[in-house]
Amino acid sequence: MKYLIVEDFSGQPVPFVFPRRVDHCDMREQLPYSRVLSAGLVELGERGFVCSGGNAELGLKARPEDAAILSEALRQRPRQQ
């Protein structure tokens, strides 16, 4: 999968994960946020998410903290009743 991490209107990082066939730049155009923090590829490995690569057109790379941002966004939460 590919991903972008953007900064939301409150300054928090928000990840967007999408299929490899979608271009980073095309996805970027669809997002309402002004600042993109990182871009790359993400895979689920034995020890959690592994982020790599980047996008030359956007001038962005995967960052060390991206895996933790994705993990937090996708962690299982208790169900609301």
Stockholm file with secondary structure:
# STOCKHOLM 1.0

chainA/1-81         MKYLIVEDFSGQPVPFVFPRRVDHCDMREQLPYSRVLSAGLVELGERGFVCSGGNAELGLKARPEDAAILSEALRQRPRQQ
#=GR chainA/1-81 SS CEEEEEECTTSCEEEEEECTTSCHHHHHHHCCCSEEEEEEEEEEETTEEEEECEETTTTEECCTTHHHHHHHHHSCCCCCC
#=GC SS_cons        CEEEEEECTTSCEEEEEECTTSCHHHHHHHCCCSEEEEEEEEEEETTEEEEECEETTTTEECCTTHHHHHHHHHSCCCCCC
//
